[in-house]
Amino acid sequence: MGFKGGIVVRDCYGFTLIELITVIILIGVLSALGIGLFARSSAFSPMLVTQQLASATLLAQQAALAGQPNASVRIEHPAGS
């Protein structure tokens, strides 16, 4: 801080509190949008399909061992994929 002709002159460096809060809010909004985009594309979908296929295969195997003549596993591709 200096004194120049009866006026106090401040040597200010850095950011104001309003600027910092604005940046924090902006980061929060952008991260919330990013999480929303990643949440839609399910990362566990391949694992779920694998588990369902294994379960259906085991069920068909048990049906075949029990003597059911038409024990099979049918895989269909969904229309929306």
Z-matrix of the N, CA and C atoms (Angstrom, degrees):
N
C 1 1.440
C 2 1.525 1 106.86
N 3 1.309 2 115.80 1 134.94
C 4 1.454 3 120.40 2 179.60
C 5 1.518 4 111.10 3 -123.73
N 6 1.328 5 115.49 4 171.10
C 7 1.453 6 121.44 5 -179.68
C 8 1.509 7 106.80 6 -124.22
N 9 1.345 8 116.34 7 120.69
C 10 1.453 9 119.67 8 -174.81
C 11 1.520 10 108.94 9 -135.04
N 12 1.272 11 118.23 10 108.56
C 13 1.457 12 124.32 11 176.17
C 14 1.517 13 114.08 12 56.42
N 15 1.299 14 119.68 13 42.17
C 16 1.452 15 122.99 14 178.54
C 17 1.521 16 113.90 15 82.87
N 18 1.331 17 117.13 16 0.51
C 19 1.463 18 121.25 17 179.64
C 20 1.528 19 107.98 18 -114.78
N 21 1.313 20 114.90 19 133.70
C 22 1.464 21 119.24 20 177.68
C 23 1.524 22 108.13 21 -81.45
N 24 1.310 23 115.99 22 123.31
C 25 1.459 24 122.01 23 -179.86
C 26 1.526 25 107.95 24 -107.64
N 27 1.317 26 116.29 25 125.28
C 28 1.465 27 120.37 26 179.75
C 29 1.525 28 109.04 27 -102.04
N 30 1.290 29 114.83 28 135.37
C 31 1.456 30 120.52 29 173.50
C 32 1.529 31 106.87 30 -93.24
N 33 1.319 32 115.92 31 94.67
C 34 1.465 33 121.01 32 -175.13
C 35 1.521 34 109.95 33 -97.95
N 36 1.294 35 113.55 34 131.32
C 37 1.457 36 120.44 35 176.12
C 38 1.519 37 108.17 36 -130.77
N 39 1.323 38 116.61 37 151.80
C 40 1.461 39 119.92 38 177.01
C 41 1.513 40 111.96 39 102.65
N 42 1.320 41 114.48 40 -163.66
C 43 1.456 42 121.68 41 -175.81
C 44 1.519 43 110.34 42 -112.10
N 45 1.325 44 115.69 43 152.94
C 46 1.461 45 119.58 44 176.24
C 47 1.527 46 108.97 45 -81.48
N 48 1.305 47 115.95 46 165.09
C 49 1.457 48 121.39 47 179.74
C 50 1.526 49 110.96 48 -63.00
N 51 1.313 50 117.00 49 -37.51
C 52 1.468 51 121.29 50 179.29
C 53 1.526 52 110.59 51 -63.90
N 54 1.314 53 117.67 52 -41.58
C 55 1.462 54 120.91 53 178.31
C 56 1.528 55 111.00 54 -63.60
N 57 1.314 56 117.15 55 -42.56
C 58 1.461 57 120.60 56 -179.95
C 59 1.528 58 111.53 57 -65.49
N 60 1.321 59 117.25 58 -42.84
C 61 1.465 60 120.72 59 178.91
C 62 1.526 61 110.46 60 -65.01
N 63 1.327 62 117.23 61 -39.60
C 64 1.463 63 121.22 62 178.08
C 65 1.522 64 111.04 63 -61.17
N 66 1.311 65 116.90 64 -43.63
C 67 1.465 66 120.76 65 179.61
C 68 1.527 67 110.59 66 -65.71
N 69 1.323 68 117.71 67 -41.20
C 70 1.469 69 120.95 68 178.98
C 71 1.529 70 110.60 69 -63.09
N 72 1.318 71 117.18 70 -42.97
C 73 1.468 72 120.69 71 178.23
C 74 1.527 73 110.37 72 -64.41
N 75 1.323 74 117.27 73 -42.33
C 76 1.461 75 121.36 74 179.20
C 77 1.529 76 111.10 75 -62.11
N 78 1.316 77 117.37 76 -43.19
C 79 1.467 78 121.10 77 177.56
C 80 1.529 79 110.16 78 -62.81
N 81 1.318 80 117.04 79 -40.80
C 82 1.464 81 120.80 80 178.48
C 83 1.515 82 112.67 81 -62.32
N 84 1.322 83 116.78 82 -44.08
C 85 1.467 84 120.82 83 179.89
C 86 1.524 85 110.47 84 -65.42
N 87 1.323 86 117.32 85 -45.25
C 88 1.462 87 120.42 86 -179.69
C 89 1.523 88 111.83 87 -64.65
N 90 1.321 89 117.42 88 -39.40
C 91 1.464 90 119.26 89 178.95
C 92 1.523 91 111.13 90 -69.24
N 93 1.325 92 117.93 91 -35.29
C 94 1.467 93 120.49 92 176.91
C 95 1.527 94 110.50 93 -64.77
N 96 1.317 95 117.25 94 -39.96
C 97 1.463 96 120.41 95 176.64
C 98 1.524 97 111.05 96 -65.87
N 99 1.313 98 116.28 97 -40.67
C 100 1.467 99 120.43 98 179.06
C 101 1.512 100 112.28 99 -64.25
N 102 1.319 101 117.03 100 -41.82
C 103 1.465 102 120.81 101 178.25
C 104 1.520 103 109.77 102 -64.76
N 105 1.320 104 117.00 103 -38.18
C 106 1.460 105 120.38 104 177.95
C 107 1.518 106 112.56 105 -61.86
N 108 1.316 107 117.11 106 -38.71
C 109 1.458 108 120.39 107 179.09
C 110 1.520 109 111.33 108 -68.51
N 111 1.331 110 116.77 109 -40.28
C 112 1.457 111 120.05 110 -179.85
C 113 1.519 112 111.77 111 -73.13
N 114 1.308 113 118.08 112 -28.72
C 115 1.461 114 120.90 113 -178.98
C 116 1.525 115 111.13 114 -70.66
N 117 1.319 116 117.44 115 -29.56
C 118 1.464 117 120.22 116 179.83
C 119 1.521 118 111.67 117 -67.90
N 120 1.318 119 117.38 118 -43.76
C 121 1.458 120 119.95 119 178.55
C 122 1.519 121 107.74 120 -83.96
N 123 1.298 122 115.29 121 101.23
C 124 1.459 123 120.70 122 -172.71
C 125 1.523 124 110.85 123 -68.06
N 126 1.322 125 116.04 124 120.35
C 127 1.456 126 121.52 125 178.89
C 128 1.524 127 110.86 126 -75.02
N 129 1.320 128 117.61 127 -19.07
C 130 1.451 129 121.20 128 -177.36
C 131 1.526 130 112.46 129 -93.69
N 132 1.320 131 118.11 130 -0.29
C 133 1.454 132 121.92 131 -177.80
C 134 1.532 133 112.95 132 -59.11
N 135 1.333 134 121.31 133 -46.11
C 136 1.470 135 119.93 134 177.64
C 137 1.530 136 112.28 135 -61.21
N 138 1.315 137 117.03 136 -38.23
C 139 1.458 138 120.38 137 178.94
C 140 1.527 139 110.61 138 -66.83
N 141 1.327 140 117.00 139 -39.50
C 142 1.462 141 121.35 140 178.76
C 143 1.525 142 110.68 141 -63.58
N 144 1.320 143 117.44 142 -43.31
C 145 1.464 144 121.43 143 179.10
C 146 1.524 145 110.16 144 -63.87
N 147 1.322 146 117.11 145 -40.63
C 148 1.462 147 121.23 146 178.46
C 149 1.522 148 111.02 147 -61.66
N 150 1.323 149 116.63 148 -44.28
C 151 1.464 150 120.60 149 179.52
C 152 1.527 151 111.51 150 -66.06
N 153 1.326 152 117.15 151 -39.69
C 154 1.463 153 120.11 152 178.56
C 155 1.528 154 111.24 153 -65.34
N 156 1.335 155 117.03 154 -39.61
C 157 1.460 156 120.80 155 178.82
C 158 1.526 157 110.75 156 -65.69
N 159 1.320 158 116.70 157 -43.09
C 160 1.465 159 120.43 158 178.28
C 161 1.525 160 110.91 159 -62.63
N 162 1.311 161 116.79 160 -40.53
C 163 1.462 162 121.23 161 179.45
C 164 1.526 163 111.24 162 -65.74
N 165 1.329 164 116.92 163 -44.42
C 166 1.464 165 120.62 164 179.59
C 167 1.524 166 110.96 165 -65.18
N 168 1.330 167 117.16 166 -38.26
C 169 1.461 168 121.12 167 178.73
C 170 1.522 169 110.81 168 -65.20
N 171 1.313 170 116.85 169 -43.09
C 172 1.462 171 121.28 170 178.44
C 173 1.528 172 111.01 171 -63.65
N 174 1.324 173 116.47 172 -41.11
C 175 1.463 174 120.89 173 178.67
C 176 1.531 175 110.96 174 -63.58
N 177 1.336 176 117.13 175 -42.13
C 178 1.467 177 120.81 176 178.10
C 179 1.523 178 110.78 177 -66.44
N 180 1.314 179 117.37 178 -37.70
C 181 1.462 180 121.06 179 178.15
C 182 1.532 181 110.52 180 -63.49
N 183 1.317 182 116.15 181 -44.35
C 184 1.464 183 120.13 182 179.23
C 185 1.531 184 110.95 183 -64.67
N 186 1.328 185 116.74 184 -38.35
C 187 1.467 186 120.26 185 178.21
C 188 1.527 187 110.59 186 -65.45
N 189 1.336 188 117.25 187 -39.99
C 190 1.463 189 121.02 188 179.13
C 191 1.522 190 110.82 189 -66.36
N 192 1.318 191 116.73 190 -40.51
C 193 1.462 192 120.11 191 178.37
C 194 1.525 193 111.82 192 -67.56
N 195 1.328 194 116.72 193 -26.93
C 196 1.462 195 121.16 194 178.54
C 197 1.526 196 111.60 195 -80.97
N 198 1.326 197 116.81 196 -3.38
C 199 1.461 198 120.12 197 175.37
C 200 1.512 199 114.82 198 96.44
N 201 1.309 200 119.54 199 9.88
C 202 1.462 201 120.60 200 177.57
C 203 1.529 202 108.61 201 -76.32
N 204 1.335 203 117.56 202 124.60
C 205 1.465 204 120.07 203 -173.57
C 206 1.535 205 114.51 204 -71.33
N 207 1.308 206 119.46 205 -26.32
C 208 1.466 207 121.67 206 -175.51
C 209 1.523 208 112.41 207 -107.48
N 210 1.302 209 118.28 208 37.69
C 211 1.466 210 120.98 209 178.55
C 212 1.524 211 108.36 210 -75.49
N 213 1.330 212 116.79 211 121.52
C 214 1.466 213 120.57 212 -178.42
C 215 1.523 214 110.29 213 -154.70
N 216 1.323 215 114.08 214 167.90
C 217 1.467 216 121.69 215 175.04
C 218 1.515 217 106.63 216 -120.81
N 219 1.310 218 116.52 217 128.11
C 220 1.463 219 121.34 218 -179.87
C 221 1.523 220 108.28 219 -114.18
N 222 1.327 221 116.25 220 127.21
C 223 1.463 222 122.18 221 179.68
C 224 1.520 223 107.88 222 -110.26
N 225 1.326 224 115.62 223 122.51
C 226 1.461 225 120.88 224 179.26
C 227 1.520 226 109.32 225 -118.29
N 228 1.301 227 115.48 226 140.46
C 229 1.459 228 121.06 227 177.09
C 230 1.520 229 108.13 228 -89.17
N 231 1.338 230 118.27 229 123.39
C 232 1.464 231 119.26 230 -179.96
C 233 1.526 232 111.51 231 -65.02
N 234 1.318 233 115.80 232 146.05
C 235 1.464 234 121.35 233 -176.48
C 236 1.524 235 112.52 234 -66.06
N 237 1.330 236 118.71 235 -29.78
C 238 1.458 237 121.52 236 -175.92
C 239 1.509 238 114.67 237 -81.73
N 240 1.322 239 119.21 238 -6.08
C 241 1.467 240 121.28 239 -175.63
C 242 1.492 241 112.11 240 -92.81
